[in-house]
């Protein structure tokens, strides 16, 4: 279980790091490629594009949970909240796949 926790922490760290980069300079393919390599250790074979789509669906859950009138896409705190939500959901999905 320690290995899983460390790998989940690594994945979380990678995602937080990519969101710290300016949006148009982010290398999502590289990050999700690294995540795919980690998941491969647990016999979860996903390509980076599918993982990126899965993450996008996790982020969509955040926005689906709020009326559109409450979306504030110019507020960095709001965007950070959506990112944190998506990362937590993505971690949950990974844990479900592993266990």
Secondary structure, 3 states (H helix, E strand, C coil): CHHHHHHHHHHHHHHHHHHHCCHHHCCHHHHHHHHHHHHHCCCCCCCHHHHHHHHHHHHHHHHHCCCHHHCCCCCHHHHHHHHHHHHHHHHHHHHHHHC
